[in-house]
């Protein structure tokens, strides 16, 4: 089994650090604009009867608020509010390699456009989640865990109510691995795309896992861990073993296999590094 994340998702990595730096800068820009808007309102109030001039379109308050609102929307492009190394509803960021941003808001916008005609009620629910996500980002970045919990619950509700498997899959990918709905068809957990590759085969009572590979810019964000957690929960539900070999694809030094072995052990795998790095995970229903 190969896995495309670096030594430890808790220690970070160069690509993940680049995301974090851009995320912090986006938050700083928004907070500065918010402070400027508040300051402008205070100054306008002190001018007495002339204060209404600042409220007009193009006035100082209008201009400042417009800039603040634009920077608020920009927070999604950088994954502001996400935990640094744990995948969740606010995770993502701008990927230079794809010239695109990965975010819950972008997924919601695409789904609203695709399902507004066929599932209007569900599309309206998605709009509510999108508004909640936008408002939750600065709150989460300032340490408000309840904002993330509320948003996660909202996302779970619309994910379960998705009109088809494809829509459910797209939303599920933004959830932590321990909360993603379990599929009835395990093959839907395979991935082959620019962000994530998950390759496995199913034989009788066993999943043979070949690799979980995360695109370089998202390594260290917890996406690989969330993906493996989801696969392990699905295997438990179907009473399936998971087997594989430790064949790291992201580095070739002597520390690669031990690091990958620690990662697997953290997810309930028994690891035998002497037998070519063979890993085996017994389903919870069997081991219990």
Beta strands, then each sheet from edge to edge (+ up, - down):
strand 1: 2-3
strand 2: 93-95
strand 3: 100-102
strand 4: 191-192
strand 5: 196-203
strand 6: 206-214
strand 7: 241-245
strand 8: 270-272
strand 9: 278-281
sheet 1: 1+ 6+ 5- 4+
sheet 2: 1+ 6+ 7+ 9- 8+
sheet 3: 2+ 3-
end
